[in-house]
Amino acid sequence: MLKLMLAPNTVIGQHWVNLLTVAGIPCELHNRYLNGALGEIPAEQCAPELWLVDERDETIARKLIEAAVNGPPPGGASWRCRRCGETLEPQFTLCWQCGTARDPRDD
């Protein structure tokens, strides 16, 4: 296993886990509940940690998270759902019509 990065909070950390899981990258979020110990334990030890099960996934995992943090580029192209064919604006990651997740390889 490889510690990929610290998340700023549990909600964002879980979002990253969901993002990587949809992309087929097994990962885990550690330190979910240490926020309550903040002050008793140093802050850097309480932050949620994103761990990859397979360290070979590091490069693609970092790219996917960077893309999620930065969002779509201004003026980005719309994308077409692979399942139902609906055309969606670039900021959406799920098809509103059928709920299928956007394939990261479409970027």
N, C-alpha and C positions, 0 to 999 in steps of 0.2 A: 504494500500500500504506500501511497505517496500523499503527503499533505500538500495540497495544491495552493490554498490561500486561506486567509481569514476573511470572514464576511463581516460587514459593518453591523449587522444585526441578524437575528434568527429568521425574520421574514424574508430578507434578501437571500440569506443562505439557503433557505428551503426553495426559493424561486430558482436559484442556480442548480440545486439538486434536481428539480423538476425539468429544467432545461436540458441538463446533461442526460437524464434518464430517457427523455423523449428521443434524444439523439443516439440512444443505445450505449451510453457510457455509464457503467456501474460506478456509483459513488456513495459516500455517506457524509452526513453532517454530524460532527462531534461538538460537544460542549453546548448543546442546546439549552440546558437549564442552569448554566453557571452564572448567568446574568444576575441572579439573586445574590450571588456571593461577591459581587462587585464591591470593592472597598475592603473586604476581608482578604480577597485574593487580588493580585495586580490585574489591571484592566486587560493587558495583552494576553493573560492566561485565561480570561473569561470569554474572549471572543469566540463565536462559532467558527469551527474549522471545517473546510471542505476537503475531504479525502477522496482520492481516486483508488479504486480497487486494483486497477492495472495501470502502472506508471507509463506504459506505452501510449496511453490516451492523453498524456499531458498537453501536447501541442494543440490538438484539436479542441480539447476542453478549454484551454486558455483563449483560443480564438472565439469559441462560442460565447464564453462569458464576456469577453471584450465587446463583442457585437451586441450582446444584450445590454450591457452598461451604456454603450454609446448610442444605441437605437439605430434606426435606419438612417442612411445618409440623406441630407436634404435633397428633395427632388427625386428620391428613390423610385424605382419602378414598382408597379403593382405586381402581384403574384397570382398565379392560378392554382386553385386547390387540385391536388392530384386525384382526389376521390370523386368530387362532384363537379369540378370544372368552374366553380364560382371564381370570379375575379375580385381580389381584395386589395386594399391599400397597403403600402409597405409596413406601416406601423403595427398591423395586426399579425399575431402569431398563431391564431386559431381561425379556422373558417367559421364564419357566423352561420352558414347554411347547414353544415353537417358536423362541425366540431373537430374536424381533422386538424392536427398540428401542422404548421408550416415545416417543410423539410429544410433543415439548415443548408443543405447542398443547393437549394434554389437561389441562394444569395450570390 
